[in-house]
């Protein structure tokens, strides 16, 4: 189990930017570093959707809806995964979570709310 803490969400106007962070403060680096990680988002009442993933080697994959706008990265020395979100749209409004790939249900944290006003 990884204890994950998401932060960086907030209220932003359409076209603006936010940078989300996901820390794993209680996970040792020998566990975090080889773990593939991803950002997911969820609208209440809907399923969680994959936004972007990053492998242990730094290979990334983005959902079609965010390609060219969002960038996922990781800093293994800080046991942190980032999501840089640019050109935000109202449809990006959601709660954003990080988790491993594949998902471990025990890893889900509180998430961070992103609200984009049009």
C-alpha contacts under 8 A as a table, 3 or more apart, distances in Angstrom:
res1	aa1	res2	aa2	distance
1	X	104	X	7.57
1	X	106	X	5.98
1	X	107	X	5.79
2	X	24	X	6.61
2	X	26	X	7.23
2	X	27	X	5.95
2	X	106	X	7.54
2	X	107	X	5.22
3	X	24	X	5.70
3	X	25	X	7.05
3	X	26	X	6.13
3	X	27	X	6.93
3	X	107	X	6.04
3	X	108	X	7.92
3	X	109	X	7.19
4	X	22	X	6.39
4	X	23	X	5.64
4	X	24	X	4.80
4	X	25	X	7.37
4	X	98	X	7.28
4	X	99	X	7.51
4	X	107	X	6.52
4	X	108	X	7.01
4	X	109	X	5.57
5	X	21	X	7.95
5	X	22	X	5.39
5	X	23	X	5.15
5	X	24	X	6.49
5	X	25	X	7.98
5	X	109	X	6.06
5	X	110	X	7.23
5	X	111	X	7.41
6	X	20	X	7.12
6	X	21	X	5.62
6	X	22	X	4.39
6	X	23	X	6.55
6	X	96	X	7.92
6	X	97	X	6.61
6	X	98	X	7.03
6	X	109	X	7.13
6	X	110	X	7.11
6	X	111	X	5.40
6	X	112	X	5.77
7	X	20	X	5.75
7	X	21	X	5.28
7	X	22	X	6.51
7	X	111	X	7.40
7	X	112	X	5.56
8	X	18	X	7.03
8	X	19	X	5.89
8	X	20	X	4.44
8	X	21	X	6.05
8	X	112	X	6.88
9	X	18	X	6.93
9	X	19	X	7.50
9	X	20	X	6.23
9	X	112	X	5.21
9	X	113	X	5.17
9	X	114	X	4.84
9	X	115	X	7.83
10	X	18	X	7.86
10	X	112	X	7.91
10	X	113	X	6.16
10	X	114	X	5.07
10	X	115	X	6.10
11	X	114	X	6.21
11	X	115	X	4.75
11	X	116	X	5.91
11	X	117	X	7.29
12	X	16	X	6.06
12	X	17	X	7.27
12	X	18	X	7.77
12	X	114	X	7.89
12	X	115	X	6.34
12	X	116	X	5.04
12	X	117	X	6.24
13	X	16	X	5.55
13	X	88	X	7.66
13	X	116	X	5.37
13	X	117	X	4.77
13	X	118	X	6.14
14	X	87	X	6.95
14	X	88	X	5.29
14	X	89	X	5.07
14	X	90	X	6.29
14	X	116	X	5.66
14	X	117	X	5.67
14	X	118	X	5.22
15	X	86	X	7.02
15	X	87	X	4.15
15	X	88	X	4.85
15	X	89	X	6.42
16	X	86	X	6.14
16	X	87	X	5.49
16	X	88	X	5.51
17	X	84	X	7.49
17	X	85	X	5.38
17	X	86	X	4.40
17	X	87	X	6.25
17	X	88	X	6.21
18	X	84	X	6.19
18	X	85	X	5.23
18	X	86	X	6.75
19	X	82	X	6.84
19	X	83	X	5.60
19	X	84	X	4.46
19	X	85	X	5.97
20	X	82	X	5.50
20	X	83	X	4.96
20	X	84	X	6.42
20	X	85	X	7.86
21	X	80	X	6.65
21	X	81	X	5.85
21	X	82	X	4.61
21	X	83	X	6.57
22	X	80	X	5.35
22	X	81	X	5.04
22	X	82	X	6.24
22	X	98	X	6.42
23	X	78	X	7.65
23	X	79	X	5.91
23	X	80	X	4.44
23	X	81	X	6.63
24	X	27	X	5.48
24	X	32	X	7.70
24	X	79	X	5.59
24	X	80	X	6.39
25	X	79	X	7.03
27	X	31	X	6.59
27	X	32	X	6.30
27	X	79	X	7.82
28	X	31	X	5.52
28	X	32	X	6.28
29	X	32	X	4.86
29	X	33	X	5.53
29	X	76	X	7.21
29	X	77	X	7.63
29	X	79	X	6.77
30	X	33	X	5.79
30	X	34	X	7.06
31	X	34	X	6.23
31	X	35	X	6.68
32	X	35	X	5.30
32	X	76	X	7.34
32	X	79	X	6.49
33	X	56	X	6.07
33	X	76	X	5.78
33	X	79	X	7.48
34	X	55	X	8.00
34	X	56	X	4.87
34	X	57	X	7.91
35	X	55	X	7.06
35	X	56	X	5.54
35	X	100	X	6.60
35	X	101	X	7.42
36	X	53	X	7.38
36	X	54	X	5.88
36	X	55	X	4.26
36	X	56	X	5.06
36	X	100	X	5.69
36	X	101	X	5.19
36	X	102	X	7.76
37	X	53	X	5.72
37	X	54	X	5.45
37	X	55	X	6.34
37	X	56	X	7.67
37	X	81	X	7.54
37	X	98	X	7.19
37	X	99	X	5.86
37	X	100	X	4.28
37	X	101	X	5.35
38	X	50	X	7.20
38	X	51	X	7.32
38	X	52	X	5.55
38	X	53	X	3.94
38	X	54	X	6.04
38	X	98	X	5.59
38	X	99	X	5.67
38	X	100	X	5.99
38	X	101	X	6.41
39	X	50	X	6.24
39	X	51	X	5.44
39	X	52	X	5.43
39	X	53	X	6.34
39	X	83	X	7.49
39	X	96	X	6.82
39	X	97	X	5.65
39	X	98	X	4.37
39	X	99	X	6.58
40	X	48	X	6.06
40	X	49	X	5.29
40	X	50	X	4.41
40	X	51	X	5.06
40	X	52	X	7.20
40	X	96	X	5.70
40	X	97	X	5.11
40	X	98	X	5.89
40	X	99	X	7.60
41	X	48	X	5.33
41	X	49	X	5.39
41	X	50	X	6.64
41	X	51	X	6.64
41	X	94	X	5.97
41	X	95	X	5.47
41	X	96	X	4.30
41	X	97	X	5.92
42	X	46	X	6.30
42	X	47	X	6.06
42	X	48	X	4.45
42	X	49	X	6.33
42	X	94	X	5.57
42	X	95	X	5.40
42	X	96	X	6.58
43	X	46	X	5.40
43	X	47	X	7.35
43	X	48	X	7.51
43	X	93	X	7.92
43	X	94	X	5.25
43	X	95	X	6.54
50	X	53	X	7.62
50	X	63	X	6.81
51	X	62	X	6.11
51	X	63	X	5.27
51	X	66	X	7.14
52	X	60	X	7.11
52	X	61	X	5.51
52	X	62	X	4.32
52	X	63	X	5.97
52	X	71	X	7.73
52	X	72	X	6.35
53	X	60	X	5.49
53	X	61	X	5.21
53	X	62	X	6.57
53	X	72	X	6.88
53	X	101	X	7.73
54	X	57	X	7.76
54	X	58	X	5.52
54	X	59	X	5.38
54	X	60	X	4.35
54	X	61	X	6.54
54	X	72	X	6.75
54	X	73	X	6.88
54	X	74	X	7.66
55	X	58	X	5.03
55	X	59	X	5.12
55	X	60	X	6.47
56	X	59	X	7.49
58	X	73	X	7.31
58	X	74	X	7.44
60	X	72	X	7.01
62	X	66	X	6.50
62	X	67	X	5.73
62	X	70	X	7.75
62	X	71	X	7.92
63	X	66	X	5.65
63	X	67	X	6.27
64	X	67	X	5.29
66	X	69	X	5.39
66	X	70	X	5.57
67	X	70	X	6.27
68	X	71	X	7.82
69	X	85	X	6.11
69	X	86	X	5.10
69	X	87	X	6.01
69	X	88	X	7.62
70	X	83	X	6.68
70	X	84	X	5.48
70	X	85	X	4.46
70	X	86	X	6.00
71	X	83	X	5.64
71	X	84	X	5.06
71	X	85	X	6.61
72	X	81	X	7.28
72	X	82	X	5.62
72	X	83	X	4.57
72	X	84	X	6.37
73	X	81	X	5.81
73	X	82	X	5.19
73	X	83	X	6.57
74	X	79	X	7.65
74	X	80	X	5.74
74	X	81	X	4.22
74	X	82	X	5.89
75	X	78	X	5.48
75	X	79	X	6.01
75	X	80	X	5.37
75	X	81	X	6.36
76	X	79	X	4.59
76	X	80	X	6.32
77	X	80	X	7.85
85	X	88	X	6.60
88	X	92	X	6.50
88	X	116	X	6.80
89	X	92	X	5.41
89	X	93	X	7.60
89	X	116	X	6.21
89	X	117	X	7.91
89	X	118	X	7.48
90	X	93	X	5.69
90	X	115	X	7.45
90	X	116	X	4.81
90	X	117	X	5.88
90	X	118	X	5.93
91	X	116	X	7.63
92	X	114	X	7.46
92	X	115	X	7.46
92	X	116	X	6.75
93	X	113	X	7.77
93	X	114	X	5.33
93	X	115	X	4.57
93	X	116	X	5.46
94	X	113	X	6.08
94	X	114	X	5.51
94	X	115	X	6.65
95	X	111	X	5.96
95	X	112	X	5.45
95	X	113	X	4.35
95	X	114	X	6.00
96	X	111	X	5.28
96	X	112	X	5.26
96	X	113	X	6.22
96	X	114	X	7.08
97	X	108	X	7.19
97	X	109	X	6.87
97	X	110	X	7.37
97	X	111	X	4.52
97	X	112	X	6.68
98	X	108	X	7.22
98	X	109	X	7.60
98	X	111	X	7.44
99	X	103	X	5.95
99	X	104	X	7.03
99	X	107	X	6.09
99	X	108	X	6.35
100	X	103	X	5.07
100	X	104	X	6.47
100	X	107	X	7.62
101	X	104	X	7.76
103	X	107	X	7.76
104	X	107	X	5.46
104	X	108	X	7.50
105	X	108	X	5.92
108	X	111	X	7.89
